[in-house]
Amino acid sequence: MCSEKKESSNFGLLDIVKQCDNFPYPEETVEIQKFNTTPLILNDTKIGLLLPSVIQALRSYNEKHESPSPFVIKEDLVTFSPHVNTFEKRTKAIEQLLNSWRTEKTFSALKGWRDELYPVYGDPSGPSNMAFVIERAATPLFGVLTFGVHLTGFVKTKGHYRIWVAKRSKTKPTWPGYLDNTVAGGIPYNLSITESIIKEAMEEANLPREIAKDSVPAGAITYFTVTERGLQPEAQYIYDLELPIDVVPKPFDDEVECFYLWDISKVIDHIKAGEFKPNCALDFLIRHSIITPDKEPAYLDILYRLHRRHEFPGPSFQS
Amino acid sequence: MCSEKKESSNFGLLDIVKQCDNFPYPEETVEIQKFNTTPLILNDTKIGLLLPSVIQALRSYNEKHESPSPFVIKEDLVTFSPHVNTFEKRTKAIEQLLNSWRTEKTFSALKGWRDELYPVYGDPSGPSNMAFVIERAATPLFGVLTFGVHLTGFVKTKGHYRIWVAKRSKTKPTWPGYLDNTVAGGIPYNLSITESIIKEAMEEANLPREIAKDSVPAGAITYFTVTERGLQPEAQYIYDLELPIDVVPKPFDDEVECFYLWDISKVIDHIKAGEFKPNCALDFLIRHSIITPDKEPAYLDILYRLHRRHEFPGPSFQS
């Protein structure tokens, strides 16, 4: 059993959501200009967003690189050079760039190297519309949309909810020691969404496949976070899993320190205390009528910010 | 029992959502410029959006009006004149304007006069942050955010859903004869959200209060529709109501022609045939795992467009 921190701060729920959706909206023109971003473009489609520090490092790399250089850097956009024109070539060009930046310690974001490849979409001739794949830790440098899964495991007794809350391991590169959804993880380029949730439930919470497979999809949350690592537009597919009281999630890999089974009121107290990773639980609490529109003044604003529209393309597949 | 139309078209679900969220987004600069709208401003806050035809009619009204005229019309904004500075005075100024337009048949939108007052928010010194109230039929002329409630009544047997679908009366001023949520209606300025859903359930579906009060809130959908009546940014609070099989909604007022209890597959067929009012049912189908992300290619795009962020202010109240 791990120790519980006593909550102290008291944020509004909208404040919490704003911590995860903190990149300005297109209509916030003054705020957005301060970021001075440059879009990463592929065939007229915006697939990422680069901060000035990344543009500068990309320029240096291009200059040192033997000709022809792999990237085209213009005043108002960055794109791949004409010879870097396939999924494989783009993936290779990005890999070489990142190896160089990693060796030269150009960006602290790359210290959290994961050895996990994430898809970046936008090329209809690539597999499932993928333009390239990229090391997970590097995604904030390119401001590309990343995809993940969230699972809320809960116990319902006589209409009364308790939620299985994970405490993130203190060694995690992002949000160490924070409270989290029961299971959360990225979607690697080679797994379906449902397979991703089952795999993560097994790895993070030691839930067997025959239990995890009963997870039901219930929507997605989308938001755009700015952190010290860079720009992180994210989409998290949301799953619910009602668990029998005798099924107890247990840490399995090193991602989670421990699990708590908490009443809703305790979950909300800890959310308001700022102890949860800020992208957690609110969508569940709204869908399950725990946060209600007659009681929560920021109901609509919370929903907007949990469903931010990203312009970036996603996967294509046959329905 | 009323007759069923046989479905013929076959739209994708995203096409349907785009019919209800068809006003361009801020980043779609070319499309948005074509509308050439002017914001209605109150104390630096945008509370509405006016088309050129409305600006022109407002200019004529101002010129004919005895001095001092109630509206200030500038190149880049419209606002109330300094002497029209309270909730009551704005409400009166709008009422007089609409009476004039109605008499002169300036806008066909006003033919559907409802005698229902809708709130427009944005004045912290007004009741619940209201700037004024306005006749419902006139809201599209001012592009003000309107609020409504949606209720999906359903029967669940062994994990299998059936939905109570309303067929709108052929005499309704908007979407006559279309299929609809079980219960839907606007939120008048003097009712809470929960009271609105109970009232509408009683009036439209003859559901008694002791049943309707078990409706549970599960979120909201928000979108921005352009119609021949004007500009309609909307927010609909979403409620679910599981009904026993022996509770049968029945038309009570003249809003609904009849109700059907349909299997999900039949509901989806009729949605794809374009027979539903396009703001219906998709949110329910996503939350209840009927539309799933591994099967629906436009899953995220559908969610974005059902949760469009409106800049316009909403009500204020103590939580």
Contacts between the chains, C-beta under 8 A, distances in Angstrom:
chain1	res1	chain2	res2	distance
A	25	B	26	7.5
A	25	B	309	6.8
A	26	B	25	7.5
A	26	B	26	4.2
A	26	B	27	4.7
A	27	B	26	4.7
A	27	B	311	6.3
A	192	B	294	5.3
A	193	B	293	5.0
A	193	B	294	5.2
A	194	B	294	5.3
A	216	B	289	4.1
A	217	B	286	8.0
A	217	B	289	5.3
A	217	B	292	4.9
A	217	B	293	5.6
A	217	B	294	8.0
A	218	B	286	7.2
A	218	B	287	5.3
A	218	B	288	7.7
A	218	B	289	6.3
A	219	B	286	5.3
A	219	B	287	6.1
A	219	B	303	6.2
A	220	B	293	6.8
A	220	B	299	6.8
A	220	B	300	5.9
A	220	B	303	5.4
A	222	B	300	6.6
A	222	B	303	7.2
A	222	B	304	6.9
A	235	B	300	5.7
A	237	B	293	5.1
A	237	B	299	8.0
A	286	B	217	8.0
A	286	B	218	7.2
A	286	B	219	5.3
A	287	B	218	5.3
A	287	B	219	6.1
A	287	B	287	5.9
A	288	B	218	7.7
A	289	B	216	4.1
A	289	B	217	5.3
A	289	B	218	6.3
A	292	B	217	4.9
A	293	B	193	4.9
A	293	B	217	5.6
A	293	B	220	6.8
A	293	B	237	5.1
A	294	B	192	5.3
A	294	B	193	5.2
A	294	B	194	5.3
A	294	B	217	7.9
A	295	B	319	5.6
A	296	B	319	6.0
A	297	B	315	7.7
A	297	B	316	6.3
A	297	B	317	5.7
A	297	B	318	7.7
A	297	B	319	5.3
A	299	B	220	6.8
A	299	B	237	8.0
A	300	B	220	5.8
A	300	B	222	6.6
A	300	B	235	5.8
A	300	B	310	7.6
A	300	B	314	5.8
A	301	B	314	7.9
A	303	B	219	6.2
A	303	B	220	5.4
A	303	B	222	7.2
A	303	B	307	5.7
A	304	B	222	6.9
A	304	B	307	6.3
A	304	B	308	7.7
A	304	B	309	3.9
A	304	B	310	7.4
A	305	B	309	7.6
A	306	B	307	7.6
A	307	B	303	5.7
A	307	B	304	6.3
A	307	B	306	7.6
A	307	B	307	3.3
A	308	B	304	7.7
A	308	B	309	7.2
A	309	B	25	6.8
A	309	B	304	3.9
A	309	B	305	7.6
A	309	B	308	7.2
A	309	B	309	7.6
A	310	B	300	7.6
A	310	B	304	7.4
A	311	B	27	6.3
A	314	B	300	5.8
A	314	B	301	7.9
A	315	B	297	7.7
A	316	B	297	6.3
A	317	B	297	5.7
A	318	B	297	7.7
A	319	B	295	5.6
A	319	B	296	6.0
A	319	B	297	5.3
